[in-house]
Amino acid sequence: MKYYILFGPPGAGKGTHAGAIAEKYNLKHISTGELLRAEIAAGSKLGQEAKTLIDAGSLVPDSVVEGMIENAFNTIKGVDGFLLDGFPRNLSQARDLDAILAKRGEKVTAVVSLMIDDEVIRQRIAHRAAIEGRADDASEATITNRIKTYHAQTEPLIAFYKEAGKYYECDGNNGTIEDNRNRVLALVESIK
């Protein structure tokens, strides 16, 4: 099994490009954001708790997200691997993911990182909120908090995965969506 992590700041294009990567390599795309939004839409207790945290720009507890991911690994069949989008978000989650995979006799295959500048993050998140009606992305304060949280908690994963020899970066600032998708697919092909 292959275990890819799609990495980058909010608005980098992870969700935009994940489908093409998953389809080309027969991977199951697992978006923690989509898993959580499904819980929110269902009105579950977890969903209500998650909505309060997300609306404030905060993150959902690791144990909840990790449980959803491990369940997906255990129940989804007929794929050659998984493409994680939005997980891990911090060093603790990265270590927990390593432990989850070690129990399966597996390891992270590669981290595919889509990198964009903070100003591009702001533009893309605001644009996405307007198009998709995503209230969790609508306010400037929430966007600023998400960028700060990314730099403080998620960015340290770059060094963690570089040290493990699993980090591969792709510039996502310039060009069309198709240009960026072609760069991402070429990068995945080079590390496959």
Phi and psi in degrees as a GROMACS rama.xvg file:
@    title "Ramachandran Plot"
@    xaxis  label "Phi"
@    yaxis  label "Psi"
@TYPE xy
-101.239  142.481  LYS-2
-130.936  97.0184  TYR-3
-97.7716  145.507  TYR-4
-113.587  126.056  ILE-5
-95.4843  116.452  LEU-6
-120.326  154.315  PHE-7
149.555  167.624  GLY-8
-69.2152  167.413  PRO-9
-56.2233  137.022  PRO-10
84.679  2.51092  GLY-11
-72.0377  -19.1555  ALA-12
111.418  15.2097  GLY-13
-58.2286  -51.7546  LYS-14
-65.769  -33.6685  GLY-15
-65.4137  -39.2587  THR-16
-99.7621  -14.1321  HIS-17
-59.5067  -41.2673  ALA-18
-60.3776  -42.3161  GLY-19
-66.3749  -40.762  ALA-20
-65.132  -48.1611  ILE-21
-60.786  -42.5875  ALA-22
-66.014  -45.295  GLU-23
-63.6013  -34.7858  LYS-24
-112.514  14.5564  TYR-25
52.1143  51.4125  ASN-26
-107.871  150.449  LEU-27
-89.7973  118.875  LYS-28
-77.9747  120.54  HIS-29
-115.747  108.137  ILE-30
-102.343  116.39  SER-31
-63.0782  -34.3469  THR-32
-60.7182  -43.7679  GLY-33
-67.6434  -39.5497  GLU-34
-59.605  -44.4873  LEU-35
-69.002  -41.6396  LEU-36
-62.2973  -34.045  ARG-37
-64.5828  -40.35  ALA-38
-64.2795  -41.0711  GLU-39
-64.0588  -46.1611  ILE-40
-62.203  -34.9209  ALA-41
-73.5292  -15.1103  ALA-42
72.4196  20.7199  GLY-43
-68.5169  166.348  SER-44
-58.4466  -45.6585  LYS-45
-59.2192  -43.1307  LEU-46
-61.1807  -42.4123  GLY-47
-65.3324  -42.5557  GLN-48
-63.8334  -44.3283  GLU-49
-63.3784  -41.2481  ALA-50
-60.0214  -43.5684  LYS-51
-59.7065  -45.2049  THR-52
-67.6981  -46.4205  LEU-53
-63.8974  -41.8899  ILE-54
-59.9472  -28.6339  ASP-55
-88.5399  -1.21602  ALA-56
81.8159  13.0231  GLY-57
-95.2721  170.411  SER-58
-102.256  152.34  LEU-59
-77.3993  146.181  VAL-60
-54.3107  141.347  PRO-61
-53.9499  -44.1447  ASP-62
-59.6636  -36.0323  SER-63
-68.7166  -48.4821  VAL-64
-64.1964  -44.2809  VAL-65
-63.2491  -37.6446  GLU-66
-62.5318  -41.4669  GLY-67
-64.3824  -41.9211  MET-68
-65.6694  -48.5982  ILE-69
-61.7806  -38.9274  GLU-70
-60.7656  -40.9273  ASN-71
-63.2194  -44.3858  ALA-72
-57.337  -39.1558  PHE-73
-78.5268  -24.5146  ASN-74
-109.839  -23.0637  THR-75
-85.6312  126.22  ILE-76
-120.642  168.446  LYS-77
78.8519  19.3829  GLY-78
-124.047  163.081  VAL-79
-92.4168  -1.9378  ASP-80
163.729  -166.141  GLY-81
-131.424  147.656  PHE-82
-120.082  105.324  LEU-83
-86.3901  128.604  LEU-84
-125.642  113.54  ASP-85
92.7128  10.2531  GLY-86
-153.9  135.718  PHE-87
-76.5897  155.987  PRO-88
-107.759  -10.4863  ARG-89
-151.62  171.567  ASN-90
-62.9315  -36.7243  LEU-91
-61.5843  -45.8177  SER-92
-63.8337  -37.8812  GLN-93
-63.2081  -42.6111  ALA-94
-66.9838  -39.6523  ARG-95
-64.7763  -39.2757  ASP-96
-62.1124  -43.1633  LEU-97
-57.4879  -40.8911  ASP-98
-68.1106  -41.8056  ALA-99
-59.9756  -45.183  ILE-100
-70.2506  -37.2548  LEU-101
-60.1849  -37.2949  ALA-102
-61.5061  -26.3296  LYS-103
-94.2361  -0.67133  ARG-104
72.8856  27.8772  GLY-105
-124.661  170.88  GLU-106
-142.649  161.921  LYS-107
-61.6398  131.104  VAL-108
-77.5041  -53.0549  THR-109
-163.592  155.54  ALA-110
-110.325  118.325  VAL-111
-102.193  110.983  VAL-112
-105.737  122.639  SER-113
-98.8567  112.531  LEU-114
-107.242  133.294  MET-115
-138.949  159.048  ILE-116
-77.0903  158.269  ASP-117
-56.8792  -40.027  ASP-118
-65.8363  -36.7359  GLU-119
-67.2847  -37.2398  VAL-120
-56.267  -50.4818  ILE-121
-57.0736  -48.1964  ARG-122
-61.6336  -45.8528  GLN-123
-69.5698  -40.8615  ARG-124
-65.3067  -44.0705  ILE-125
-62.5172  -41.4916  ALA-126
-64.0192  -44.8231  HIS-127
-62.1195  -43.0122  ARG-128
-60.125  -40.7726  ALA-129
-68.2151  -42.6237  ALA-130
-72.6891  -45.9619  ILE-131
-93.521  -5.09538  GLU-132
65.2518  33.0835  GLY-133
-87.1058  100.963  ARG-134
-60.8816  -28.2488  ALA-135
-67.6429  -12.5479  ASP-136
-113.096  5.59075  ASP-137
-80.8069  -38.1559  ALA-138
-89.4554  147.182  SER-139
-60.4127  -38.4337  GLU-140
-64.1318  -40.6353  ALA-141
-65.8558  -42.7509  THR-142
-61.438  -46.2168  ILE-143
-60.302  -42.1156  THR-144
-65.0798  -39.7219  ASN-145
-64.4979  -39.816  ARG-146
-65.5766  -44.8706  ILE-147
-62.1422  -43.2963  LYS-148
-62.7453  -42.0492  THR-149
-58.6142  -51.058  TYR-150
-63.5022  -38.5206  HIS-151
-77.6299  -42.323  ALA-152
-105.873  -37.0123  GLN-153
-93.2951  -39.6434  THR-154
-55.4034  -33.775  GLU-155
-59.1082  -17.053  PRO-156
-64.9352  -24.277  LEU-157
-58.0157  -50.5558  ILE-158
-64.0958  -39.5051  ALA-159
-59.2302  -47.8675  PHE-160
-80.0417  -27.2367  TYR-161
-63.2414  -44.6524  LYS-162
-60.6157  -33.8434  GLU-163
-81.0638  -5.37097  ALA-164
72.8674  25.8351  GLY-165
-118.271  6.63703  LYS-166
-99.6827  126.461  TYR-167
-132.539  129.346  TYR-168
-113.9  145.004  GLU-169
-132.794  131.661  CYS-170
-74.5263  122.557  ASP-171
-111.042  9.87061  GLY-172
-73.0724  -37.1207  ASN-173
-116.339  156.333  ASN-174
89.9633  178.708  GLY-175
-79.937  171.783  THR-176
-57.7803  -41.8764  ILE-177
-64.5646  -40.931  GLU-178
-58.5965  -47.7869  ASP-179
-64.4162  -40.7835  ASN-180
-62.2165  -42.8686  ARG-181
-62.2889  -39.155  ASN-182
-64.7705  -42.5316  ARG-183
-64.7833  -47.0191  VAL-184
-63.0362  -38.2094  LEU-185
-64.1829  -39.0062  ALA-186
-64.5874  -47.0331  LEU-187
-61.12  -42.0905  VAL-188
-59.4615  -37.663  GLU-189
-70.4877  -21.4906  SER-190
-109.113  -2.96213  ILE-191
